[in-house]
């Protein structure tokens, strides 16, 4: 057997303190997982169950990337997130067992073409073009659980050109990491290499060409990118 063209490079993330890389399999995202963000997006955290969407694995880009402002939008938004890396295969995972499937964590940005997302919402259409475009999932270096432990609290912030835009604590997530893994694994079998973006705090907003973004989750390596 031979491939009809050269096989694509596998998207990877660097692993802090090692020469190893983490091969990315799938990217899952949790929508509206902080109450203040749910309010700013017009939802009700008291009643809405978690929902999920996906990005392609090759939407990943790395620390210090210069990201081209994407086409077909005039309203690109930032969403800073704790990202969970899965290290073991499993489905229908019990909440009590969920941490056993976590390989580690990184800081991620869910870049969003907000104008396209709003139009899709109005018409009841999928979000793919608003969420899954090229370079829409920048991530920092991956930290193993052995290094940082299981993250249940800690400051999460985003600065744009040195000004704080988003700030919260990961303990404020409506659905915790074990709950997210348990619920998601009821819909999909999870595999080593899967990433889960766990939602963003309030304060999402527009970014433009020339903007420098700095994303922080306590204990993890800062994510720095520039929109060009």
Secondary structure, DSSP 4 states (H G I P E B T S, - for coil): ---SSPPPPPPEEEBTTSS-EEE---EEEEES-BHHHHHHTT--TTTPPPEEEEE-GGGEE-TT-EEPPPSS-S-EEE-EEEEEEE-S-BSS--GGGGGGGEEEEEEEE--EEHHHHHHHHHHT---HHHHSSTT-EEB--BEEHHHH------EEEEEETTEEEEEEEGGGBSS-HHHHHHHHHHHS-B-TT-EEE----S--EE--TT-EEEEEETTSPPEEEEE-
